Amino acid sequence: MNVSLTPELDELVNEKVRIGLYQTASEVIRDTLRLLKQRDDEALRAYQRVGLTEVGPEGHGDGAPAVAVGNADGVDRIDRTSLTIGGRVARADRKAAVIPYRVRRDRLEVALVTTSGGKRWIVPKGWVDEGERPRDAAIREAEEEAGLRGVVARKPLGRYLHVNGSGSCRVDVYLMRVTDVLDHWGEAKFRRRRWMPVSDAAACVRDELREFVHGIEHLVGEHS
């Protein structure tokens, strides 16, 4: 698929191709769409640039819009509940986020990363694949976006509804005790990672995540 992305996203995708993070062309397409969706308003403009078109509600009993994209395998569809590319399906109504933490010199710290555009600090977050557990998606996103591995609680801290201009989705939020900090990771060239005191991290994230970040002081204290 020949597309014209923003220079930032084009560089990111090409770098990931160069270092061998993709095994198939379908994986390139799927990850490109994931990155586009993370760009909020910029993503909507990018959708238009790469030729993605809104499709009517045919076949959608609830009237949910869909997006069609052409590729070598034919036309795949993205609707409110799933994203199908080359036979792989990611749920479009569910994401997983992870709050990575460590205790250093008796101080609790939280790791945040920048958005792909570098404008805001966020926690690692991404789409849950069809058939994938949200916890596994949270573990995957922590390594892909932040270069962090660790112990993730079996149950989420909670969940919230994320709403933006393209719709809404449920986000399950997990806590990770970091055990391994990678110097090099998939998106290191395009994201900065920073360890912050809990109060600073809470001030950086969106309102819906702030309560979760503040709450880890109590949770970690209980289990220390």
C-alpha positions as CSV (number, residue, x, y, z in Angstrom):
1,M,0.0,0.0,0.0
2,N,1.5,3.3,-1.1
3,V,0.6,6.1,1.4
4,S,1.7,9.6,2.2
5,L,2.0,9.9,5.9
6,T,3.2,12.8,8.0
7,P,7.0,13.0,8.0
8,E,7.0,12.0,11.7
9,L,4.9,8.8,11.2
10,D,6.7,8.0,8.0
11,E,10.0,8.0,9.7
12,L,8.7,6.0,12.6
13,V,7.2,3.2,10.4
14,N,10.3,3.1,8.1
15,E,12.6,2.8,11.1
16,K,10.6,-0.1,12.5
17,V,10.7,-1.8,9.1
18,R,14.5,-1.3,9.0
19,I,15.1,-2.9,12.4
20,G,12.9,-5.8,11.6
21,L,10.0,-5.3,13.9
22,Y,7.5,-6.3,11.2
23,Q,7.2,-9.8,9.8
24,T,4.5,-9.1,7.1
25,A,3.1,-6.2,5.2
26,S,-0.2,-6.6,7.1
27,E,1.7,-5.9,10.3
28,V,3.0,-2.7,8.8
29,I,-0.5,-1.6,7.9
30,R,-2.0,-2.5,11.2
31,D,0.7,-0.7,13.2
32,T,0.5,2.4,10.9
33,L,-3.3,2.5,11.6
34,R,-2.6,2.2,15.4
35,L,-0.2,5.1,15.3
36,L,-2.6,7.2,13.3
37,K,-5.4,6.6,15.8
38,Q,-3.2,7.8,18.6
39,R,-2.7,11.2,17.0
40,D,-6.3,12.4,17.8
41,D,-7.1,15.3,15.6
42,E,-3.9,14.9,13.6
43,A,-4.9,11.3,13.0
44,L,-8.1,12.3,11.3
45,R,-6.2,14.5,8.9
46,A,-3.7,11.6,8.3
47,Y,-6.6,9.3,7.5
48,Q,-7.6,11.5,4.7
49,R,-4.1,11.8,3.4
50,V,-3.7,8.0,3.1
51,G,-7.0,7.6,1.3
52,L,-9.0,6.1,4.1
53,T,-12.7,6.7,3.5
54,E,-15.7,6.6,5.7
55,V,-18.2,3.9,4.8
56,G,-21.9,4.0,5.3
57,P,-23.6,1.9,8.0
58,E,-24.5,-1.0,5.7
59,G,-24.2,-4.2,7.7
60,H,-24.0,-2.3,11.0
61,G,-27.3,-2.7,12.8
62,D,-26.3,0.0,15.3
63,G,-25.4,2.5,12.6
64,A,-21.7,2.4,13.6
65,P,-19.4,4.0,10.9
66,A,-16.7,1.9,9.4
67,V,-13.5,2.7,7.5
68,A,-12.2,0.8,4.5
69,V,-8.6,0.6,3.4
70,G,-7.3,-1.0,0.3
71,N,-4.3,-3.4,0.4
72,A,-2.8,-6.3,-1.4
73,D,-5.2,-8.7,0.4
74,G,-8.3,-6.7,-0.7
75,V,-10.4,-4.3,1.4
76,D,-10.4,-4.8,5.1
77,R,-12.9,-3.0,7.4
78,I,-12.6,-1.1,10.6
79,D,-15.7,-0.7,12.6
80,R,-16.7,0.3,16.1
81,T,-15.8,-3.2,17.5
82,S,-13.0,-4.6,15.4
83,L,-10.2,-3.8,13.0
84,T,-9.3,-6.6,10.5
85,I,-6.1,-6.4,8.5
86,G,-4.7,-9.4,6.7
87,G,-6.7,-11.8,8.8
88,R,-5.6,-10.3,12.1
89,V,-8.2,-8.6,14.2
90,A,-7.8,-5.9,16.8
91,R,-10.8,-4.7,18.9
92,A,-11.7,-1.1,18.1
93,D,-13.8,-0.7,21.3
94,R,-11.2,-1.8,23.9
95,K,-7.7,-0.6,24.9
96,A,-5.3,-1.4,27.7
97,A,-3.1,1.0,29.6
98,V,-0.3,0.4,32.1
99,I,1.1,2.5,34.8
100,P,4.8,1.4,35.3
101,Y,6.4,2.2,38.6
102,R,9.6,1.6,40.6
103,V,10.9,2.5,44.1
104,R,14.2,4.2,43.9
105,R,16.0,5.6,46.9
106,D,12.9,5.2,48.9
107,R,10.9,7.2,46.4
108,L,8.0,5.9,44.3
109,E,8.4,6.9,40.7
110,V,6.1,6.4,37.7
111,A,7.4,6.1,34.1
112,L,5.7,8.1,31.3
113,V,6.5,8.4,27.6
114,T,5.7,11.1,25.1
115,T,3.1,10.7,22.4
116,S,4.5,9.9,19.0
117,G,4.3,13.6,18.2
118,G,6.2,14.5,21.4
119,K,3.6,16.9,22.6
120,R,2.3,15.2,25.8
121,W,3.4,12.8,28.5
122,I,1.2,9.6,28.6
123,V,1.2,6.1,30.1
124,P,1.8,3.3,27.6
125,K,-1.6,2.4,26.0
126,G,-2.9,0.5,23.0
127,W,-5.5,-1.6,21.3
128,V,-6.4,-5.1,22.6
129,D,-6.2,-7.7,19.8
130,E,-9.2,-10.0,19.2
131,G,-8.7,-13.0,21.5
132,E,-6.0,-11.2,23.5
133,R,-6.4,-10.5,27.2
134,P,-6.2,-6.9,28.1
135,R,-3.4,-7.7,30.6
136,D,-1.3,-9.1,27.8
137,A,-1.9,-6.1,25.7
138,A,-0.8,-3.9,28.6
139,I,2.4,-5.9,28.9
140,R,3.1,-5.6,25.2
141,E,2.5,-1.9,25.1
142,A,4.8,-1.3,28.0
143,E,7.7,-2.8,26.1
144,E,6.8,-1.5,22.7
145,E,6.2,2.1,23.7
146,A,8.4,2.5,26.9
147,G,11.0,-0.3,26.8
148,L,9.8,-1.6,30.2
149,R,9.2,-5.1,31.4
150,G,8.0,-6.2,34.8
151,V,5.3,-7.8,36.9
152,V,1.8,-6.8,36.0
153,A,-1.1,-7.4,38.4
154,R,-3.6,-10.1,37.3
155,K,-6.6,-7.7,37.7
156,P,-6.8,-4.1,36.5
157,L,-6.8,-1.2,38.8
158,G,-10.0,-0.2,37.1
159,R,-11.3,1.0,33.8
160,Y,-12.6,4.2,32.2
161,L,-14.3,5.2,29.0
162,H,-12.1,7.2,26.6
163,V,-14.0,9.5,24.2
164,N,-12.6,11.5,21.3
165,G,-13.7,12.8,18.0
166,S,-13.6,9.3,16.4
167,G,-15.7,7.6,19.0
168,S,-15.3,5.9,22.4
169,C,-13.6,2.8,23.8
170,R,-13.2,1.1,27.2
171,V,-9.7,1.3,28.7
172,D,-8.5,-1.2,31.3
173,V,-5.7,0.2,33.5
174,Y,-3.0,-2.1,34.9
175,L,-0.2,-1.5,37.4
176,M,3.3,-2.8,36.5
177,R,6.2,-3.2,38.9
178,V,9.2,-2.6,36.6
179,T,12.0,-5.1,36.8
180,D,13.8,-4.4,33.5
181,V,14.5,-1.1,31.9
182,L,15.6,-1.5,28.3
183,D,18.1,1.0,26.8
184,H,16.9,0.3,23.3
185,W,13.3,-0.6,22.3
186,G,11.0,-0.4,19.3
187,E,9.8,3.2,19.6
188,A,12.9,4.6,21.4
189,K,13.8,6.9,18.5
190,F,10.4,8.6,18.6
191,R,9.4,8.6,22.2
192,R,11.1,9.9,25.3
193,R,10.7,8.0,28.6
194,R,10.9,9.8,31.9
195,W,10.7,8.7,35.5
196,M,8.7,11.1,37.7
197,P,7.4,11.4,41.2
198,V,3.8,10.3,41.5
199,S,2.5,13.9,41.9
200,D,4.3,15.1,38.8
201,A,3.1,12.1,36.7
202,A,-0.5,12.7,37.8
203,A,-0.3,16.3,36.7
204,C,0.9,15.3,33.2
205,V,-1.8,12.7,32.3
206,R,-5.4,13.3,31.3
207,D,-8.0,13.7,33.9
208,E,-9.4,10.2,33.5
209,L,-6.0,8.7,34.5
210,R,-5.1,11.1,37.2
211,E,-7.0,9.2,40.0
212,F,-5.3,5.9,39.0
213,V,-1.8,7.4,39.2
214,H,-2.5,9.1,42.5
215,G,-3.9,5.8,43.9
216,I,-0.8,3.8,43.4
217,E,0.9,5.3,46.4
218,H,-1.6,3.7,48.6
219,L,-1.5,0.4,46.7
220,V,2.3,0.1,46.6
221,G,2.5,1.1,50.3
222,E,0.2,-1.8,51.2
223,H,2.3,-4.4,49.5
224,S,5.8,-3.1,50.4
